[in-house]
């Protein structure tokens, strides 16, 4: 329902830092136990919030290339 991207370039180190916020709603009759996000290297997930709370119990093998 909402997708927000914020990026900050660091010209001296030639890097980019940023974050993405994805807000979604599960439709009635379409419930699922997961949300799949496909990332390209070297992107990684470092924090997950679920229902407005920090979600720290995601699997260690969450990132698979």
PyMOL commands that set and color helices and strands:
alter all, ss='L'
color gray80, all
select strands_A, chain A and resi 2-10+15-23+48-50+53-55
alter strands_A, ss='S'
color yellow, strands_A
deselect
rebuild
show_as cartoon
